[in-house]
Amino acid sequence: MYKYEQISENQYRVYGRDYNTIHLCTEQEAQEIVATLEAQWLEELKRLKMGDLNSNINAVYQAYLKKYPDVEIRTFEEKAKESFLVKKDPNTPCVDTPLLCKLTENGTIEERNILAGQVFEKVVENAALEKWGVVTRDAIKAAIDEATLNQISIEIPNLGA
């Protein structure tokens, strides 16, 4: 926390954390200096917390990816797109979902629909992590003071995955 004290007429000492300077200024200007320093400090704390949040989310996602070989990871996006088509219409022709059909034993619509459901569930799990990250990031950005910021947890909760 930053503070100020009057040294003499139109001379104020502004101090706190890593700052200790005497200013030739009015009391109002000293208050403005303190407010600016507090705002800068809060922005730095937000930046650091955001970095830690992103690191936590990335660690969880990287652990998720380690369960799969690279060849499978490269098809995640296409499988997700195809699973959305099947979710929207279970009678989507196999020609419109070639990857999912190719990955099933016999390439039938029934097998493809089961696989599409499994893929869709994984997409939903990852979306829950992303949503939590966005909500938490927005809370960090909106924090109006250090106490509010400190109340925001960046530990990944159990998201039902």
C-alpha positions as a Markdown table, in Angstrom:
| # | Residue | x | y | z |
|---|---|---|---|---|
| 1 | Met | 0.0 | 0.0 | 0.0 |
| 2 | Tyr | 1.2 | 3.5 | -0.9 |
| 3 | Lys | 0.8 | 6.5 | 1.4 |
| 4 | Tyr | 1.8 | 10.1 | 1.6 |
| 5 | Glu | 2.8 | 12.5 | 4.4 |
| 6 | Gln | 3.3 | 16.2 | 4.4 |
| 7 | Ile | 6.9 | 17.2 | 4.9 |
| 8 | Ser | 6.3 | 21.0 | 4.6 |
| 9 | Glu | 4.1 | 23.3 | 2.6 |
| 10 | Asn | 3.7 | 21.9 | -0.9 |
| 11 | Gln | 6.2 | 19.1 | -0.1 |
| 12 | Tyr | 5.0 | 15.5 | 0.4 |
| 13 | Arg | 6.7 | 12.2 | 0.9 |
| 14 | Val | 5.1 | 9.4 | -1.1 |
| 15 | Tyr | 6.2 | 6.0 | 0.0 |
| 16 | Gly | 5.3 | 2.3 | 0.1 |
| 17 | Arg | 6.5 | -1.0 | -1.3 |
| 18 | Asp | 9.4 | -0.1 | -3.5 |
| 19 | Tyr | 8.8 | 3.6 | -3.6 |
| 20 | Asn | 10.0 | 6.5 | -1.4 |
| 21 | Thr | 10.2 | 9.9 | -3.0 |
| 22 | Ile | 9.6 | 13.5 | -1.9 |
| 23 | His | 7.5 | 15.5 | -4.3 |
| 24 | Leu | 7.0 | 19.2 | -4.6 |
| 25 | Cys | 3.3 | 19.1 | -5.0 |
| 26 | Thr | -0.1 | 19.8 | -3.4 |
| 27 | Glu | -1.9 | 17.3 | -1.2 |
| 28 | Gln | -4.2 | 16.5 | -4.1 |
| 29 | Glu | -1.3 | 15.8 | -6.4 |
| 30 | Ala | 0.2 | 13.5 | -3.7 |
| 31 | Gln | -3.1 | 11.7 | -3.6 |
| 32 | Glu | -3.0 | 11.3 | -7.3 |
| 33 | Ile | 0.5 | 10.0 | -7.2 |
| 34 | Val | -0.6 | 7.4 | -4.6 |
| 35 | Ala | -3.6 | 6.4 | -6.7 |
| 36 | Thr | -1.4 | 6.0 | -9.8 |
| 37 | Leu | 1.1 | 3.9 | -7.9 |
| 38 | Glu | -1.7 | 1.7 | -6.5 |
| 39 | Ala | -3.2 | 1.2 | -9.9 |
| 40 | Gln | 0.2 | 0.3 | -11.4 |
| 41 | Trp | 0.8 | -2.2 | -8.6 |
| 42 | Leu | -2.7 | -3.8 | -9.1 |
| 43 | Glu | -2.1 | -4.1 | -12.8 |
| 44 | Glu | 1.2 | -5.8 | -12.2 |
| 45 | Leu | -0.4 | -8.2 | -9.7 |
| 46 | Lys | -3.1 | -9.0 | -12.3 |
| 47 | Arg | -0.5 | -9.6 | -15.0 |
| 48 | Leu | 1.4 | -12.0 | -12.7 |
| 49 | Lys | -1.8 | -13.8 | -11.6 |
| 50 | Met | -3.0 | -14.1 | -15.2 |
| 51 | Gly | 0.4 | -15.7 | -16.1 |
| 52 | Asp | 0.1 | -18.2 | -13.3 |
| 53 | Leu | -3.5 | -19.0 | -14.3 |
| 54 | Asn | -2.4 | -19.6 | -17.9 |
| 55 | Ser | 0.4 | -21.8 | -16.7 |
| 56 | Asn | -2.0 | -23.9 | -14.6 |
| 57 | Ile | -4.5 | -24.3 | -17.5 |
| 58 | Asn | -1.6 | -25.2 | -19.9 |
| 59 | Ala | -0.3 | -27.8 | -17.5 |
| 60 | Val | -3.7 | -29.5 | -17.3 |
| 61 | Tyr | -4.1 | -29.4 | -21.0 |
| 62 | Gln | -0.6 | -30.7 | -21.7 |
| 63 | Ala | -1.3 | -33.6 | -19.2 |
| 64 | Tyr | -4.5 | -34.3 | -21.2 |
| 65 | Leu | -2.6 | -34.3 | -24.5 |
| 66 | Lys | 0.1 | -36.7 | -23.1 |
| 67 | Lys | -2.5 | -39.4 | -23.1 |
| 68 | Tyr | -2.6 | -39.4 | -26.9 |
| 69 | Pro | 0.0 | -40.0 | -29.7 |
| 70 | Asp | 0.7 | -37.1 | -32.0 |
| 71 | Val | -1.0 | -38.7 | -34.9 |
| 72 | Glu | -4.2 | -38.7 | -33.0 |
| 73 | Ile | -3.8 | -35.2 | -31.7 |
| 74 | Arg | -3.5 | -33.9 | -35.2 |
| 75 | Thr | -7.0 | -35.2 | -35.9 |
| 76 | Phe | -8.7 | -33.7 | -32.8 |
| 77 | Glu | -10.1 | -30.7 | -34.6 |
| 78 | Glu | -11.6 | -32.6 | -37.6 |
| 79 | Lys | -13.1 | -35.3 | -35.3 |
| 80 | Ala | -14.6 | -32.5 | -33.2 |
| 81 | Lys | -16.2 | -30.9 | -36.3 |
| 82 | Glu | -17.6 | -34.2 | -37.4 |
| 83 | Ser | -18.9 | -35.0 | -33.9 |
| 84 | Phe | -20.8 | -31.7 | -34.0 |
| 85 | Leu | -22.5 | -32.7 | -37.3 |
| 86 | Val | -23.5 | -36.1 | -35.7 |
| 87 | Lys | -24.7 | -34.4 | -32.5 |
| 88 | Lys | -26.9 | -32.1 | -34.6 |
| 89 | Asp | -28.2 | -34.9 | -36.8 |
| 90 | Pro | -27.5 | -38.6 | -35.9 |
| 91 | Asn | -28.5 | -39.5 | -39.5 |
| 92 | Thr | -25.7 | -37.5 | -41.0 |
| 93 | Pro | -24.3 | -39.6 | -43.9 |
| 94 | Cys | -20.9 | -41.3 | -43.3 |
| 95 | Val | -19.6 | -39.4 | -46.4 |
| 96 | Asp | -20.0 | -36.2 | -44.3 |
| 97 | Thr | -18.0 | -37.7 | -41.4 |
| 98 | Pro | -15.3 | -39.7 | -43.2 |
| 99 | Leu | -12.7 | -39.6 | -40.4 |
| 100 | Leu | -15.1 | -40.8 | -37.7 |
| 101 | Cys | -16.4 | -43.6 | -40.0 |
| 102 | Lys | -12.9 | -44.6 | -40.9 |
| 103 | Leu | -12.0 | -44.9 | -37.2 |
| 104 | Thr | -14.8 | -47.4 | -36.4 |
| 105 | Glu | -14.5 | -51.1 | -37.0 |
| 106 | Asn | -17.1 | -51.5 | -39.7 |
| 107 | Gly | -17.8 | -47.8 | -40.6 |
| 108 | Thr | -21.5 | -48.0 | -39.8 |
| 109 | Ile | -23.6 | -45.0 | -38.7 |
| 110 | Glu | -24.3 | -46.7 | -35.4 |
| 111 | Glu | -20.6 | -47.2 | -34.6 |
| 112 | Arg | -19.8 | -43.7 | -35.9 |
| 113 | Asn | -22.5 | -42.2 | -33.6 |
| 114 | Ile | -21.0 | -43.9 | -30.6 |
| 115 | Leu | -17.6 | -42.6 | -31.4 |
| 116 | Ala | -19.0 | -39.2 | -32.2 |
| 117 | Gly | -20.6 | -39.1 | -28.7 |
| 118 | Gln | -17.3 | -40.0 | -27.1 |
| 119 | Val | -15.4 | -37.3 | -29.1 |
| 120 | Phe | -18.1 | -34.8 | -28.2 |
| 121 | Glu | -17.8 | -35.6 | -24.5 |
| 122 | Lys | -14.0 | -34.9 | -24.7 |
| 123 | Val | -14.7 | -31.6 | -26.4 |
| 124 | Val | -17.2 | -30.7 | -23.7 |
| 125 | Glu | -14.6 | -31.5 | -21.0 |
| 126 | Asn | -12.0 | -29.2 | -22.7 |
| 127 | Ala | -14.7 | -26.6 | -23.1 |
| 128 | Ala | -15.4 | -26.7 | -19.4 |
| 129 | Leu | -11.7 | -26.0 | -18.7 |
| 130 | Glu | -11.7 | -23.2 | -21.2 |
| 131 | Lys | -14.9 | -21.7 | -19.8 |
| 132 | Trp | -13.4 | -21.8 | -16.3 |
| 133 | Gly | -10.3 | -20.1 | -17.5 |
| 134 | Val | -12.2 | -17.3 | -19.3 |
| 135 | Val | -14.4 | -16.7 | -16.3 |
| 136 | Thr | -11.4 | -16.6 | -14.0 |
| 137 | Arg | -9.4 | -14.4 | -16.3 |
| 138 | Asp | -12.4 | -11.9 | -16.5 |
| 139 | Ala | -12.6 | -11.9 | -12.7 |
| 140 | Ile | -8.9 | -11.1 | -12.5 |
| 141 | Lys | -9.3 | -8.2 | -15.0 |
| 142 | Ala | -12.3 | -6.9 | -13.0 |
| 143 | Ala | -10.6 | -7.0 | -9.6 |
| 144 | Ile | -10.8 | -3.5 | -8.1 |
| 145 | Asp | -8.2 | -4.0 | -5.4 |
| 146 | Glu | -5.6 | -6.4 | -4.1 |
| 147 | Ala | -7.9 | -8.0 | -1.6 |
| 148 | Thr | -10.4 | -8.9 | -4.3 |
| 149 | Leu | -7.7 | -10.2 | -6.5 |
| 150 | Asn | -6.3 | -12.4 | -3.7 |
| 151 | Gln | -9.7 | -14.0 | -3.3 |
| 152 | Ile | -9.7 | -15.3 | -6.9 |
| 153 | Ser | -8.4 | -18.9 | -7.0 |
| 154 | Ile | -6.4 | -20.0 | -10.0 |
| 155 | Glu | -6.2 | -23.6 | -8.9 |
| 156 | Ile | -7.9 | -25.8 | -11.4 |
| 157 | Pro | -11.2 | -27.1 | -9.9 |
| 158 | Asn | -12.6 | -30.5 | -10.6 |
| 159 | Leu | -14.6 | -29.7 | -13.7 |
| 160 | Gly | -16.3 | -33.1 | -13.9 |
| 161 | Ala | -13.7 | -34.5 | -16.3 |
